[in-house]
Amino acid sequence: MPGSAHAFEAGRAFRDGWKGFNRNAGTLVGFTVLATVVFGLLQALQYGLIAAGANNPESLGGISVLLFGIALLQAIIGLVISIALLDGGLQSVRGRTLAFGELFAKVTEVPNLIGLQLFGGLAVLLGFLAFVVPGVYLAVAYVFAGMALVDRPQSFVDALNSSRRLVTPHWFDVTLFLLAVFGVVLLGYLACLVGGFVSVPVGFCIVAAGYQQLLALSGKAAPPEEFQP
């Protein structure tokens, strides 16, 4: 049976993810830099409004509305960025060369991603409240739900269930893999933050390669193609 004779290989996911990143490094890093600049500008605007409110208490009502609007805008932009990097990582691992605009091809999945984060987050929280162990299990089992969402048209509930079914037979291996990916991203941020511009998209590509490998192990997809960097 597919997947029964093979284990999840974290090293292979790292190699395939790095190859995918190299294929679209300029696009992915450029997008990450732009996203950081946009968030930085919005953050600066928030600080400016807070300072203005402190100096002029009579305007606090209007400033509060503006701050709420900016926070809402940040949340929406954050969801768009997540969708773009999820799909960009997956397409890169599958051997596609992406133009900048193609990163926004799946932005219509933003409402689904909201449902996924709310429903998945609630399930994990309830799991932690129920003796912790179920929460730990679900936190790892749901980690590829975003990839499943941008991969095939489906509801957020189906995406969560798809991720859980893929991860469960390899749960311990996937947990160690995710810790290693987190370490890579963290090291990038520790490099004066600038390394985060590279380590974040690299992390998405590696996770996408892990998802692709789990699909292959489950018999639902062919293994990633071996392409030239």
C-alpha positions as CSV (number, residue, x, y, z in Angstrom):
1,M,0.0,0.0,0.0
2,P,1.3,3.5,-0.7
3,G,2.9,5.1,2.2
4,S,3.0,1.9,4.3
5,A,6.6,1.0,3.4
6,H,8.2,4.5,3.6
7,A,8.8,7.0,6.4
8,F,8.6,10.7,6.1
9,E,12.1,12.1,5.3
10,A,12.8,15.5,6.8
11,G,16.1,15.8,5.0
12,R,14.5,15.2,1.6
13,A,11.9,17.9,2.4
14,F,14.6,20.4,3.3
15,R,16.4,19.6,0.0
16,D,13.3,19.8,-2.1
17,G,12.2,23.0,-0.4
18,W,15.6,24.6,-0.9
19,K,15.5,23.7,-4.6
20,G,12.0,25.2,-4.9
21,F,13.1,28.4,-3.2
22,N,16.1,28.8,-5.5
23,R,13.7,28.6,-8.5
24,N,11.8,31.7,-7.3
25,A,14.2,33.2,-4.8
26,G,13.9,36.8,-6.3
27,T,10.1,36.7,-6.4
28,L,9.7,35.3,-2.9
29,V,12.3,37.4,-1.2
30,G,11.1,40.5,-3.0
31,F,7.5,39.8,-1.9
32,T,8.6,39.3,1.8
33,V,10.5,42.6,1.8
34,L,7.5,44.4,0.3
35,A,5.2,42.8,2.9
36,T,7.6,43.9,5.7
37,V,7.7,47.4,4.4
38,V,3.9,47.7,4.2
39,F,3.6,46.4,7.8
40,G,6.3,48.7,8.9
41,L,4.5,51.7,7.4
42,L,1.2,50.7,9.0
43,Q,2.9,50.3,12.4
44,A,4.5,53.7,12.1
45,L,1.1,55.2,11.3
46,Q,-0.3,53.5,14.4
47,Y,2.5,55.0,16.6
48,G,1.9,58.4,15.1
49,L,-1.8,58.3,15.8
50,I,-1.2,57.1,19.4
51,A,1.2,60.0,20.0
52,A,-1.3,62.4,18.5
53,G,-4.0,61.1,20.8
54,A,-1.8,61.5,23.8
55,N,-1.2,65.1,22.9
56,N,-4.8,65.9,22.0
57,P,-7.2,63.9,24.3
58,E,-10.2,65.5,22.6
59,S,-9.5,63.6,19.4
60,L,-9.2,60.1,21.0
61,G,-12.6,59.0,19.6
62,G,-11.7,59.5,16.0
63,I,-8.2,58.2,16.5
64,S,-9.6,55.0,18.1
65,V,-11.7,54.4,15.0
66,L,-8.6,54.9,12.8
67,L,-6.5,52.6,14.9
68,F,-9.2,49.9,14.7
69,G,-9.4,50.4,10.9
70,I,-5.6,50.0,10.6
71,A,-5.6,46.9,12.8
72,L,-8.3,45.4,10.6
73,L,-6.3,46.3,7.5
74,Q,-3.2,44.6,9.0
75,A,-5.2,41.5,9.6
76,I,-6.5,41.3,6.1
77,I,-3.0,42.0,4.6
78,G,-1.6,39.3,6.9
79,L,-4.0,36.8,5.5
80,V,-3.2,37.8,1.9
81,I,0.5,37.4,2.7
82,S,-0.1,33.9,4.2
83,I,-2.0,32.8,1.2
84,A,0.6,34.2,-1.2
85,L,3.5,32.5,0.6
86,L,1.6,29.2,1.0
87,D,0.8,29.0,-2.7
88,G,4.1,30.4,-3.8
89,G,6.0,27.8,-1.7
90,L,3.8,25.0,-3.1
91,Q,4.1,26.0,-6.7
92,S,7.9,26.5,-6.3
93,V,8.3,23.0,-4.9
94,R,6.3,21.7,-7.8
95,G,8.7,23.2,-10.3
96,R,6.9,26.3,-11.5
97,T,8.6,29.6,-12.1
98,L,6.4,32.4,-10.7
99,A,5.9,36.0,-11.7
100,F,5.2,38.4,-8.9
101,G,1.5,38.8,-9.7
102,E,1.0,35.0,-9.6
103,L,1.5,35.0,-5.9
104,F,-1.9,36.6,-5.5
105,A,-3.7,33.9,-7.6
106,K,-5.4,32.3,-4.5
107,V,-6.4,35.4,-2.6
108,T,-10.0,34.4,-3.0
109,E,-9.2,31.7,-0.3
110,V,-8.9,34.4,2.3
111,P,-12.4,33.8,3.8
112,N,-11.6,30.1,3.9
113,L,-8.3,30.8,5.7
114,I,-10.1,32.9,8.3
115,G,-12.5,29.9,9.0
116,L,-9.5,27.6,9.1
117,Q,-7.6,29.7,11.6
118,L,-10.6,30.2,13.8
119,F,-11.9,26.7,13.7
120,G,-8.5,25.1,13.9
121,G,-7.4,27.4,16.7
122,L,-10.5,26.7,18.7
123,A,-10.0,22.9,18.2
124,V,-6.4,23.1,19.4
125,L,-7.4,25.3,22.4
126,L,-10.1,22.8,23.5
127,G,-7.5,20.0,23.0
128,F,-5.1,21.8,25.3
129,L,-7.9,22.3,27.9
130,A,-8.6,18.5,27.6
131,F,-5.4,17.2,29.3
132,V,-3.0,19.0,26.8
133,V,-2.1,16.0,24.7
134,P,-5.0,16.3,22.3
135,G,-4.1,20.0,21.7
136,V,-0.5,19.1,21.0
137,Y,-1.6,16.4,18.6
138,L,-4.0,18.7,16.7
139,A,-1.4,21.6,16.6
140,V,0.9,19.4,14.5
141,A,-1.9,17.5,12.6
142,Y,-3.4,20.7,11.3
143,V,-0.1,22.4,10.2
144,F,-0.6,21.5,6.5
145,A,-4.2,22.7,6.4
146,G,-3.2,25.9,4.7
147,M,-1.3,24.1,2.0
148,A,-4.3,21.8,1.4
149,L,-6.5,24.9,1.1
150,V,-4.4,26.5,-1.7
151,D,-3.7,23.1,-3.3
152,R,-7.3,22.0,-4.2
153,P,-10.7,23.7,-4.0
154,Q,-12.2,22.6,-0.7
155,S,-13.8,24.0,2.5
156,F,-11.6,24.9,5.5
157,V,-13.1,21.9,7.4
158,D,-12.0,19.5,4.6
159,A,-8.5,21.2,4.5
160,L,-8.1,20.6,8.3
161,N,-9.2,17.0,7.9
162,S,-6.9,16.4,4.9
163,S,-3.9,17.7,6.9
164,R,-4.8,15.5,9.9
165,R,-5.1,12.4,7.7
166,L,-1.8,13.1,6.0
167,V,0.1,13.8,9.2
168,T,-1.2,11.2,11.6
169,P,0.7,8.2,10.3
170,H,4.0,10.2,10.5
171,W,3.1,12.5,13.5
172,F,6.4,12.1,15.4
173,D,8.6,12.6,12.3
174,V,6.5,15.6,11.2
175,T,6.8,17.1,14.7
176,L,10.6,16.9,14.6
177,F,10.6,18.3,11.1
178,L,8.5,21.3,12.1
179,L,10.9,22.1,15.0
180,A,13.8,22.0,12.6
181,V,11.9,24.4,10.2
182,F,11.2,26.7,13.1
183,G,14.9,26.7,14.0
184,V,15.8,27.7,10.4
185,V,13.4,30.6,10.4
186,L,14.5,31.7,13.9
187,L,18.2,31.7,12.9
188,G,17.2,34.0,9.9
189,Y,15.6,36.5,12.3
190,L,18.6,36.4,14.6
191,A,20.8,37.4,11.7
192,C,20.0,41.1,12.4
193,L,16.4,40.4,11.2
194,V,17.5,40.8,7.6
195,G,17.9,37.0,7.3
196,G,14.2,36.7,7.9
197,F,13.6,38.0,4.4
198,V,15.2,34.8,3.2
199,S,14.4,32.3,6.0
200,V,10.6,33.0,6.0
201,P,10.0,32.1,2.3
202,V,12.6,29.3,2.6
203,G,10.5,28.0,5.6
204,F,7.3,28.1,3.5
205,C,9.0,26.2,0.7
206,I,10.3,23.5,3.0
207,V,6.9,23.1,4.6
208,A,5.4,22.8,1.1
209,A,8.0,20.1,0.3
210,G,6.9,18.3,3.4
211,Y,3.3,18.5,2.4
212,Q,4.1,17.3,-1.1
213,Q,6.0,14.3,0.3
214,L,3.1,13.4,2.6
215,L,0.8,13.5,-0.4
216,A,3.1,11.1,-2.2
217,L,3.3,8.8,0.8
218,S,-0.5,8.7,1.1
219,G,-0.7,7.8,-2.6
220,K,-2.5,11.0,-3.5
221,A,0.3,12.6,-5.6
222,A,3.6,11.7,-7.3
223,P,6.8,12.7,-5.5
224,P,8.2,16.1,-6.3
225,E,10.0,16.3,-9.6
226,E,13.7,16.5,-9.4
227,F,14.4,19.9,-11.1
228,Q,17.6,21.8,-11.5
229,P,18.1,24.7,-9.1
